[in-house]
């Protein structure tokens, strides 16, 4: 079964601020998560509950897989030097998203 891909509003804003060629590459890779939400090369983030990292050039996509709902939730998109800051905030954003989806 194919997964749906959803973006937190903040992740959509982060994507929109990136160069157009980076946006295209990221969207293509994120679309691939619909068929395989845990492709080779994806790593779990340490210290962050169930968050995964997808590498796309110099950029990283931080996301979580909601297995019961068949949803890949993109939480953050950014440059590799900045994307890992404030991971605890990301966890709280995911919890808020889950509560709204109930």
Backbone as CSV, one residue per row, in Angstrom:
resi,resn,N_x,N_y,N_z,CA_x,CA_y,CA_z,C_x,C_y,C_z
1,UNK,0.846,-1.184,0.000,0.000,0.000,0.000,0.887,1.240,0.000
2,UNK,0.533,2.207,-0.804,1.307,3.447,-0.907,0.986,4.365,0.278
3,UNK,1.993,5.030,0.731,1.849,6.001,1.809,1.498,7.362,1.227
4,UNK,0.801,8.161,2.003,0.569,9.562,1.649,1.720,10.379,2.235
5,UNK,2.063,11.463,1.586,3.108,12.351,2.096,2.454,13.665,2.508
6,UNK,2.709,14.070,3.752,2.211,15.344,4.253,3.387,16.149,4.792
7,UNK,3.265,17.462,4.747,4.295,18.363,5.233,3.738,19.199,6.373
8,UNK,4.529,19.365,7.426,4.177,20.389,8.402,4.294,21.733,7.697
9,UNK,3.517,22.701,8.142,3.544,24.025,7.508,4.957,24.608,7.520
10,UNK,5.669,24.406,8.600,7.033,24.931,8.685,7.945,24.267,7.661
11,UNK,7.753,22.987,7.405,8.565,22.286,6.406,8.256,22.813,5.001
12,UNK,6.988,23.111,4.735,6.626,23.693,3.438,7.323,25.040,3.249
13,UNK,7.351,25.838,4.297,8.005,27.149,4.228,9.510,27.008,4.021
14,UNK,10.110,26.040,4.699,11.545,25.807,4.538,11.864,25.373,3.106
15,UNK,11.035,24.525,2.553,11.230,24.077,1.171,11.116,25.241,0.196
16,UNK,10.152,26.119,0.410,9.930,27.250,-0.487,11.109,28.234,-0.491
17,UNK,11.868,28.284,0.595,13.006,29.202,0.679,14.259,28.664,-0.020
18,UNK,14.265,27.407,-0.416,15.447,26.810,-1.040,15.512,27.144,-2.525
19,UNK,16.701,27.013,-3.131,16.818,27.219,-4.580,15.923,26.240,-5.347
20,UNK,15.439,26.666,-6.501,14.485,25.865,-7.280,15.029,24.486,-7.635
21,UNK,16.314,24.388,-8.007,16.846,23.078,-8.368,16.883,22.142,-7.160
22,UNK,17.190,22.671,-5.984,17.163,21.868,-4.760,15.734,21.451,-4.433
23,UNK,14.780,22.350,-4.635,13.372,22.013,-4.398,12.943,20.826,-5.252
24,UNK,13.312,20.855,-6.533,12.929,19.756,-7.437,13.528,18.430,-6.989
25,UNK,14.796,18.447,-6.610,15.447,17.215,-6.158,14.792,16.677,-4.890
26,UNK,14.508,17.565,-3.961,13.903,17.157,-2.691,12.509,16.598,-2.915
27,UNK,11.702,17.282,-3.715,10.334,16.809,-3.975,10.366,15.433,-4.636
28,UNK,11.292,15.237,-5.555,11.406,13.940,-6.229,11.733,12.835,-5.227
29,UNK,12.682,13.094,-4.337,13.058,12.087,-3.338,11.939,11.844,-2.330
30,UNK,11.251,12.919,-1.931,10.150,12.768,-0.971,9.002,11.989,-1.608
31,UNK,8.728,12.231,-2.878,7.684,11.478,-3.573,8.020,9.981,-3.592
32,UNK,9.307,9.650,-3.663,9.725,8.255,-3.629,9.420,7.569,-2.309
33,UNK,9.243,8.348,-1.247,8.910,7.782,0.054,7.505,7.193,0.085
34,UNK,6.669,7.558,-0.885,5.310,7.002,-0.937,5.341,5.487,-1.085
35,UNK,6.259,4.995,-1.903,6.344,3.554,-2.148,7.258,2.839,-1.159
36,UNK,8.270,3.530,-0.660,9.207,2.936,0.286,9.601,3.999,1.308
37,UNK,8.906,4.058,2.443,9.177,5.118,3.421,10.509,4.977,4.152
38,UNK,11.166,3.843,3.983,12.474,3.648,4.626,13.470,3.104,3.603
39,UNK,13.825,3.915,2.598,14.741,3.435,1.560,16.171,3.291,2.096
40,UNK,17.029,2.590,1.356,18.428,2.475,1.790,19.059,3.854,1.958
41,UNK,19.873,3.988,2.994,20.543,5.257,3.259,19.828,6.147,4.252
42,UNK,18.578,5.832,4.563,17.835,6.613,5.554,18.314,6.196,6.937
43,UNK,18.584,7.182,7.777,19.099,6.918,9.113,18.160,7.487,10.172
44,UNK,17.979,6.760,11.285,17.228,7.338,12.398,18.078,8.396,13.097
45,UNK,17.439,9.431,13.588,18.154,10.487,14.300,18.291,10.109,15.766
46,UNK,19.465,10.325,16.311,19.706,10.028,17.717,19.054,11.101,18.577
47,UNK,18.414,10.672,19.642,17.817,11.612,20.573,16.485,12.176,20.117
48,UNK,16.002,11.709,18.993,14.720,12.210,18.491,13.800,11.012,18.276
49,UNK,12.638,11.096,18.863,11.715,9.976,18.821,11.205,9.702,17.405
50,UNK,11.636,8.588,16.836,11.137,8.076,15.559,11.339,9.020,14.376
51,UNK,12.274,9.943,14.459,12.549,10.809,13.318,13.632,10.181,12.461
52,UNK,13.456,10.302,11.155,14.391,9.744,10.185,14.991,10.867,9.361
53,UNK,16.159,10.590,8.759,16.856,11.580,7.955,17.092,11.046,6.554
54,UNK,16.697,11.839,5.571,16.914,11.525,4.161,17.885,12.542,3.598
55,UNK,18.978,12.075,3.005,19.980,12.969,2.425,19.626,13.274,0.974
56,UNK,19.671,14.563,0.629,19.448,15.021,-0.749,20.514,16.088,-1.022
57,UNK,21.669,15.664,-1.535,22.773,16.601,-1.753,23.221,17.200,-0.432
58,UNK,23.305,18.520,-0.374,23.693,19.214,0.857,22.517,19.447,1.789
59,UNK,21.341,18.975,1.414,20.132,19.204,2.205,19.683,17.913,2.873
60,UNK,18.920,18.073,3.931,18.388,16.937,4.669,16.892,17.119,4.845
61,UNK,16.185,16.012,4.743,14.752,15.982,4.994,14.556,15.152,6.259
62,UNK,13.982,15.763,7.283,13.685,15.062,8.526,12.201,14.725,8.506
63,UNK,11.906,13.437,8.726,10.506,13.015,8.640,10.239,11.870,9.594
64,UNK,8.983,11.545,9.730,8.557,10.404,10.532,7.543,9.608,9.719
65,UNK,7.439,8.332,10.040,6.495,7.460,9.348,5.389,7.096,10.328
66,UNK,4.177,7.436,9.955,3.005,7.111,10.761,2.387,5.843,10.160
67,UNK,2.835,4.691,10.652,2.459,3.409,10.076,0.972,3.101,10.103
68,UNK,0.310,3.437,11.172,-1.128,3.135,11.275,-1.956,3.938,10.281
69,UNK,-1.481,5.127,9.977,-2.213,6.004,9.055,-1.654,5.941,7.630
70,UNK,-0.553,5.230,7.431,0.125,5.166,6.133,0.469,6.568,5.634
71,UNK,1.121,7.337,6.529,1.500,8.713,6.208,2.994,8.898,6.490
72,UNK,3.669,9.550,5.550,5.025,10.036,5.762,4.876,11.522,6.045
73,UNK,5.275,11.944,7.243,5.137,13.338,7.645,6.504,14.011,7.598
74,UNK,6.663,14.962,6.677,7.909,15.714,6.569,7.875,16.817,7.621
75,UNK,8.871,16.798,8.492,8.892,17.680,9.652,9.797,18.887,9.422
76,UNK,10.940,18.679,8.775,11.885,19.774,8.548,12.707,19.494,7.296
77,UNK,13.051,20.571,6.602,13.914,20.504,5.425,14.925,21.628,5.558
78,UNK,16.200,21.299,5.399,17.199,22.353,5.502,18.589,21.894,5.136
79,UNK,19.507,22.834,5.184,20.900,22.540,4.906,21.456,21.634,6.001
80,UNK,22.377,20.780,5.628,22.907,19.789,6.565,23.524,20.404,7.815
81,UNK,23.987,21.637,7.752,24.607,22.278,8.911,23.578,22.789,9.916
82,UNK,22.365,23.036,9.468,21.362,23.685,10.321,20.175,22.811,10.685
83,UNK,19.940,21.774,9.932,18.679,21.046,10.040,18.511,20.312,11.370
84,UNK,19.605,19.992,12.040,19.507,19.196,13.262,19.344,20.022,14.530
85,UNK,19.274,21.330,14.417,19.097,22.186,15.588,17.663,22.077,16.115
86,UNK,17.522,22.091,17.424,16.203,22.096,18.086,15.344,20.888,17.729
87,UNK,15.912,19.694,17.810,15.146,18.492,17.502,13.982,18.277,18.468
88,UNK,14.117,18.741,19.708,13.025,18.576,20.674,11.784,19.344,20.232
89,UNK,11.994,20.488,19.603,10.866,21.273,19.092,10.144,20.483,18.009
90,UNK,10.914,19.790,17.179,10.303,18.988,16.123,9.419,17.898,16.701
91,UNK,9.891,17.269,17.768,9.091,16.233,18.411,7.757,16.761,18.901
92,UNK,7.748,17.969,19.457,6.493,18.540,19.937,5.568,18.898,18.765
93,UNK,6.143,19.324,17.632,5.317,19.625,16.465,4.647,18.360,15.935
94,UNK,5.366,17.255,15.987,4.786,15.983,15.540,3.637,15.580,16.454
95,UNK,3.826,15.748,17.755,2.753,15.415,18.705,1.506,16.258,18.451
96,UNK,1.685,17.539,18.185,0.542,18.411,17.884,-0.143,17.947,16.617
97,UNK,0.624,17.585,15.590,0.050,17.096,14.335,-0.769,15.836,14.584
98,UNK,-0.235,14.910,15.396,-0.949,13.666,15.700,-2.291,13.954,16.404
99,UNK,-2.283,14.901,17.340,-3.511,15.225,18.062,-4.554,15.806,17.119
100,UNK,-4.133,16.609,16.158,-5.084,17.204,15.215,-5.660,16.174,14.262
101,UNK,-4.941,15.103,14.021,-5.389,14.084,13.074,-6.304,13.041,13.699
102,UNK,-6.457,13.078,15.010,-7.329,12.089,15.677,-8.771,12.288,15.325
